[in-house]
C-alpha cells in the first residue's frame, strides 16, 4: 500500500444528524462511548498498512481538526501522516467545497506534492471493518481505472443509496444515485456467489491517479455519486469490489441510534474488541464512569466521564458522556443557580433517548416519550424519528417529563 494515498471526506454538514451536529461536524460525532466516527476510516487505513492519509474538513470542523491533531501522531523518522486539509478560499477557487468530488478537486494541488499510483477516497461517517488491501487487489487484477466498494442492500434501504448494476465479471455498467422505488426492479444485479439483488455503493472509491485527475477536469462534476461516477462509466473501466461484512451508513438519527445499541449485543455486528484490527482514538487517562448505588442500566451505551445518579434508570439509551469533570466548586456554583450537575440525576428515568455530551439531566426527570411523538423541537430537547435527544450542553431541570 506504499503507493496508495488515502483521502477521507470529513466536511459534511450532517443535517440528518441534527442536533448531534449542532456544534460538530458529522465525522466528529461520538460512537461507541469513547470513539468518534472519523476514527473508523482512519483505523481501517492504518490496519490495512495505508499510512498516508488526508482528511478534508469544512463545516463545524474545530473539534474534528483538534481530535485528529491530538490523536494521530507518528514517529519523526516515519513517512506516515494523518493530516487535515481544511477548506480554504484561494485565487484559483474562491468558493467553499460544493460537493464530495469538488472537495478533492480543490485539494489537488496539495495531493500533487505526493508520489502515488492510486488514491482511495473514503467517507468519514460510516461504521465498518474493511481490509483495503483486498480492494486494491481487485482494482489491479481487473486493471480498473476506478473500483467502487459495494454491498448488497434490501429494497427498503435502496432509495437512500447509489444503486448500481454490474455484469458477471463485476464491471459496473449502470449507476443511479438514490433511485425512486419504482426504478428498483430494473436495477437488480447478479452478485457472484450471492445470487440476484440490489447493490449499493458504499461511497468508497479507488482511482488510478490519472483517471481521477482526468475526471476532475470538468468543474460541473461536484459530487462523486450524482455526477462523476455515472458520467465516467461509458469511457472508463469501473469495477465493483463486493464487501460482505457489516457496513452501516450512520447518516440519520435512527441509524446512528441503532448502530450504537447494537454494540450491546453479546456478539455485536461491529466489533470494537478485535485485537487484530483495533480502532484507534485519542488516548485518555480516566477513572471509571461514576454509577451510584441503585442505578439500573439496561442495553445502553455509557460514554466517558459519565455520572449516573442514585436510583436512576437507563434503558435503550445512549449517554455520550462529558468533555470534563465538574469540580466541587463548579458543582456548588451550578446547583446554586438551579442547574443540575453534568450527567443523569438521581431517580431519573431515561428510556430510548440520546443524551449528548455535557448535558445536565435533573433529579426525577422522565425522558420516555410515552405519547410516541415522532418529530418535535422542545424546550431544551428534540425528538427525531421518535427518539428524544438532549443536545450538547443541554439542561433538563428537576422533575421534567418528556
Secondary structure, 3 states (H helix, E strand, C coil): CCCEEEEEECCCCCHHHCCCCCCCCHHHCEECCCEECHHHHHHHHHHCCCCEEEEEECCCCHHHHHHHHHHCCCCCCCCCEEEEEECCCCCCCCCCCCCHHHHHHHCHHHHCCCCCCEEEEEECCEEECCCHHHHHHHHHHCCCCEEEEEEEECHHHHCCCEEEEECCCCEEEEEEECCCHHHHHHHCEEECCCEEEEEEEEEEEEEEHHHHHHHCCCCCCCCHHHHHHHHHCCCCCEEEEECCCCEEECCCHHHHHHHHHHHHCCCCCCCCCCHHHCCCCCCCCCCCCEECCCCEEECCEECCCCEECCCCEEECCEECCCCCCCCHHHHHHHHHCCCCCCEECCCCEEECEEECCCCEECCCCEECCCCCCCEEECCCCEEECCEEEECCCCEECCCCEC
